[in-house]
Amino acid sequence: MSGYPRLVGDIGGTHARFASIAHAGAGLTDFSSHDCASFTGLTELLRHRLAMSQGRAPTSCALGMATPVNGDLVRMTNLDWSFSIESVRRELGLSRLWVVNDVAALALGIPALAPADLHQIGGGAAPVAANRAVIGVGTGLGVSGLMHRSGIWVPVTGEGGHATLAAETAVEDDVLRLLRRKFGHVSAERVLSGPGLLNLYRSMCQIRGETADDIDPAEITRRALVGDDDRAAEETVQCFLAWLGSAAGNIALTLGARGGVYLGGGIAPKMQRLFAGSMFRARFESKGRFAAYLAAVPTWIVAESSNAALHGAGRALDLES
């Protein structure tokens, strides 16, 4: 098992969150959050965070990062950073630096969640050791899975957020037509993410013959939540949740995730009140002959306060020791 103290991090395209683990069995402490845009790269960010550490300096570090991780050289998908894991480790004097995909880290943290960390939306009781799917909806759209093997949970990493997005309604056809003109290939992430929510809002305004307001994704969500008499924002969020249901159902079928689908990241928790009145669950189950199969599969929103990705990053160090 890797040494202690440990530094664990969850680094997305916009924000980076860190915590410390003092010793084996200890909880997370010494939390901090940082804007990624304030740093030129990972080395500068980690140097800043290490200087803030309370108590003994960490000897090991594990990071969940929003990008594919295949070897020593890492390039961020939604952030202009690239680095060598080994070079960063040496430069910072760490005995261990382990980097995994951020949604794989989130997945590894799922089994340890308390009931209070989860909000169920439909489905039944999940078989204990059945496969699980994990979807991270934030600056990007990440997809991972969990499989139970020899008594431990093993993550399945992939890039499902970049799979082609399919339409099921006439409005979605219109949205895809507009987005294809801009992007060519329209992946799920082009709609089901923070920037994607803005793409969807602008498309909905264009379809409605309206001029889109100069607002950010958080404001779109706020207007939909408070009923701010902004039909474009309300329809955008409802379309977003319906499309998310379709994508989540596809992922559940692909992974055989009878153990449930977990929605993490920063967006789903903020929209939690809107799920019940949305088409999310109907579209999740709307898979023809496999509708009954999916009707039994629970879907969950993971609370941001659960720190699942940080717990999972620490778990990744144990698995790879």
C-alpha positions in Angstrom: 0.0 0.0 0.0 1.3 3.5 -0.9 2.8 5.7 1.8 1.1 8.5 3.8 0.3 11.3 4.0 -1.5 11.3 0.7 -2.8 14.1 -1.5 -5.8 13.2 -3.6 -7.3 15.4 -6.4 -10.2 15.7 -8.8 -9.2 17.9 -11.7 -11.8 18.8 -14.3 -11.8 21.2 -17.2 -12.8 24.2 -15.0 -12.1 23.4 -11.3 -9.6 21.3 -9.3 -10.4 20.0 -5.8 -8.0 18.4 -3.4 -7.9 16.8 0.0 -5.4 15.0 2.3 -5.4 11.6 3.8 -3.2 11.4 6.9 -2.9 7.6 7.4 -4.6 4.4 6.4 -8.3 4.4 7.4 -8.3 8.2 7.9 -11.0 10.4 6.3 -10.4 13.3 4.0 -9.2 16.6 5.5 -7.5 19.8 4.4 -9.9 20.5 1.4 -9.2 23.1 -1.2 -10.7 24.2 -4.5 -8.9 26.0 -7.4 -9.8 27.5 -10.8 -7.7 25.6 -13.4 -7.5 28.7 -15.6 -5.4 30.4 -12.8 -2.5 27.9 -13.5 -0.3 27.3 -16.5 -0.3 23.5 -16.0 -0.4 20.7 -13.5 3.0 21.2 -12.0 2.2 24.8 -11.0 -1.2 23.8 -9.6 0.3 20.9 -7.5 3.2 23.1 -6.3 0.6 25.6 -5.1 -1.5 23.0 -3.4 1.5 21.2 -1.8 2.6 24.6 -0.3 -0.8 24.8 1.4 -0.7 21.3 2.9 -1.1 21.2 6.7 1.1 18.9 8.7 3.6 16.6 7.1 4.0 17.0 3.3 2.3 14.3 1.2 4.6 11.6 -0.1 2.0 10.0 -2.5 -0.5 11.7 -4.8 -3.4 10.3 -6.8 -5.3 12.4 -9.3 -8.5 11.9 -11.2 -8.3 14.0 -14.4 -10.9 14.7 -17.0 -9.1 13.1 -19.9 -8.0 9.7 -21.2 -5.0 8.4 -19.4 -2.9 6.0 -21.5 0.7 6.0 -20.4 3.0 8.6 -19.2 2.1 11.5 -21.4 -1.3 13.1 -20.6 -3.1 15.8 -22.6 -6.3 17.3 -21.1 -9.4 17.2 -23.3 -11.0 20.5 -22.3 -8.0 22.3 -20.9 -4.8 23.3 -22.6 -2.5 21.3 -20.4 -0.1 18.4 -21.2 2.5 16.8 -19.0 4.6 13.7 -18.3 3.4 12.0 -15.1 7.0 10.8 -14.3 8.5 14.3 -14.9 5.9 15.9 -12.6 6.5 13.3 -9.9 10.3 13.9 -10.0 10.0 17.6 -10.0 7.8 17.7 -7.0 9.7 15.0 -5.1 6.8 12.6 -4.7 7.4 8.9 -4.1 4.3 8.1 -6.1 2.1 10.0 -8.5 -0.8 8.1 -9.9 -3.2 9.6 -12.5 -6.5 8.0 -13.6 -9.5 9.2 -15.6 -11.7 11.4 -13.4 -14.8 9.4 -13.9 -12.9 6.2 -13.1 -11.9 7.8 -9.8 -15.6 8.8 -9.3 -16.6 5.2 -10.0 -14.1 3.8 -7.4 -15.7 6.1 -4.8 -19.2 4.9 -5.4 -19.2 1.7 -3.3 -18.3 3.6 -0.2 -21.1 6.2 -0.5 -23.6 6.6 2.3 -27.4 6.5 1.6 -27.5 10.3 2.3 -25.1 10.8 -0.6 -27.5 9.4 -3.2 -30.9 10.5 -4.5 -32.7 7.7 -6.4 -34.8 8.5 -9.5 -36.8 5.4 -10.5 -35.9 1.7 -10.8 -35.9 -0.9 -8.2 -33.3 -2.5 -5.8 -30.0 -3.3 -7.4 -28.3 -6.7 -7.2 -25.3 -6.2 -4.8 -22.5 -7.3 -7.1 -24.1 -6.4 -10.5 -22.2 -4.1 -12.9 -22.7 -0.3 -12.4 -22.4 2.6 -14.7 -21.1 6.0 -13.7 -21.7 9.2 -15.7 -19.9 12.5 -14.9 -21.7 15.5 -16.3 -19.7 18.7 -16.0 -17.4 20.7 -18.2 -17.3 17.4 -20.2 -19.2 14.2 -20.3 -17.4 11.3 -18.8 -18.4 7.6 -18.7 -17.0 4.8 -16.6 -18.2 1.5 -15.2 -17.6 -0.8 -12.2 -17.3 -4.6 -12.3 -17.1 -6.8 -9.2 -14.2 -9.2 -9.6 -12.6 -11.4 -6.9 -14.2 -9.4 -4.1 -13.2 -6.0 -5.3 -14.7 -3.3 -7.5 -12.7 -2.7 -10.7 -13.3 0.4 -12.9 -13.9 0.2 -16.6 -12.7 3.3 -18.3 -13.8 4.6 -21.7 -14.7 7.7 -23.6 -18.4 7.2 -24.0 -19.1 10.9 -23.8 -17.7 11.2 -27.4 -20.0 8.7 -28.9 -22.4 10.0 -31.5 -25.6 11.6 -30.1 -28.9 10.4 -31.6 -32.2 12.2 -31.8 -35.6 10.8 -30.8 -37.8 13.8 -31.4 -38.3 16.4 -34.2 -36.9 19.1 -32.0 -33.8 17.0 -31.3 -33.4 16.5 -35.0 -33.5 20.2 -35.5 -30.9 20.7 -32.8 -28.6 18.1 -34.3 -28.9 19.7 -37.7 -27.8 23.1 -36.3 -24.9 21.6 -34.3 -23.6 19.5 -37.2 -23.1 22.8 -39.1 -20.9 24.0 -36.3 -19.1 20.9 -35.2 -19.5 18.3 -37.9 -19.6 15.3 -35.6 -22.0 15.9 -32.7 -21.0 13.8 -29.7 -23.1 13.4 -26.6 -20.7 15.8 -24.8 -21.7 18.6 -27.3 -25.1 18.7 -25.6 -24.8 16.8 -22.3 -22.2 19.0 -20.5 -21.9 22.6 -19.2 -20.8 23.9 -22.6 -23.3 21.6 -24.2 -26.1 23.1 -22.2 -25.2 26.4 -23.8 -25.0 24.9 -27.3 -28.5 23.5 -26.7 -29.9 26.8 -25.4 -28.6 28.7 -28.4 -30.0 26.1 -30.7 -33.4 26.2 -29.0 -33.5 29.9 -29.3 -32.7 29.7 -33.0 -35.4 27.1 -33.5 -37.9 29.4 -31.7 -36.8 32.4 -33.8 -35.5 34.2 -30.8 -32.2 35.9 -30.0 -30.3 34.0 -27.3 -29.4 36.0 -24.2 -25.7 36.2 -23.3 -25.8 33.9 -20.3 -23.8 31.0 -19.0 -25.0 27.4 -18.2 -25.5 28.2 -14.5 -28.0 31.0 -15.4 -29.9 28.7 -17.8 -30.3 26.2 -15.0 -31.3 28.9 -12.5 -34.0 30.3 -14.9 -35.4 26.8 -15.4 -35.5 26.2 -11.6 -37.2 29.4 -10.6 -39.6 29.5 -13.5 -38.2 32.9 -14.6 -40.7 33.2 -17.5 -37.9 32.1 -19.9 -39.5 29.4 -22.1 -36.3 28.9 -24.0 -34.3 28.1 -20.8 -37.1 25.9 -19.5 -37.3 23.9 -22.7 -33.5 23.7 -22.9 -33.3 22.1 -19.5 -36.2 19.7 -20.2 -34.6 18.7 -23.5 -31.3 18.3 -21.7 -32.7 15.9 -19.1 -34.7 13.9 -21.7 -31.5 13.5 -23.8 -29.5 12.6 -20.8 -32.1 9.8 -20.0 -31.6 8.4 -23.5 -27.8 8.4 -23.2 -27.9 6.9 -19.7 -30.1 4.1 -20.9 -27.7 3.4 -23.8 -24.8 3.2 -21.4 -26.7 1.0 -19.0 -27.4 -1.5 -21.8 -23.8 -1.4 -23.1 -22.3 -2.1 -19.7 -25.1 -4.4 -18.5 -25.4 -2.1 -15.5 -28.2 -3.8 -13.6 -26.5 -2.4 -10.4 -27.6 1.1 -11.3 -26.5 4.2 -13.1 -24.9 7.0 -11.1 -24.9 10.6 -12.2 -22.0 12.6 -10.8 -20.4 15.9 -11.7 -21.6 19.4 -11.0 -24.7 19.6 -13.2 -27.1 16.8 -12.2 -27.2 17.8 -8.5 -28.1 21.3 -9.4 -31.0 20.1 -11.5 -32.1 17.5 -9.0 -35.5 19.1 -8.4 -36.3 19.1 -12.1 -35.7 15.4 -12.7 -39.0 14.2 -11.3 -41.1 16.2 -13.7 -38.9 15.5 -16.7 -38.7 12.9 -19.4 -35.4 11.6 -18.0 -36.7 8.3 -16.6 -39.2 7.7 -19.4 -36.4 8.1 -22.0 -34.0 6.0 -19.9 -36.4 3.1 -20.1 -37.6 3.7 -23.7 -35.6 1.0 -25.4 -38.2 -1.2 -27.1 -37.9 -4.9 -26.2 -35.5 -4.0 -23.3 -37.8 -1.5 -21.6 -38.7 -4.0 -18.8 -34.9 -4.7 -18.3 -34.2 -1.0 -17.8 -37.3 -0.4 -15.7 -35.7 -2.4 -12.9 -32.4 -0.5 -13.1 -32.1 2.3 -10.5 -30.7 5.7 -11.5 -29.0 7.9 -8.8 -27.8 11.4 -8.5 -24.5 11.6 -6.5 -24.3 14.6 -4.1 -21.4 16.9 -4.8 -20.8 16.9 -1.0 -20.0 13.1 -1.1 -16.4 13.7 -2.3 -16.7 10.4 -4.1 -14.1 11.2 -6.7 -11.5 12.2 -4.0 -12.2 9.0 -2.1 -11.9 7.0 -5.4 -8.6 8.6 -6.2 -7.2 7.3 -2.9 -8.7 3.9 -3.7 -6.9 3.9 -7.0 -3.5 4.1 -5.2 -4.4 1.0 -3.2 -5.5 -1.0 -6.3 -2.3 -0.2 -8.2 0.1 -0.8 -5.2 
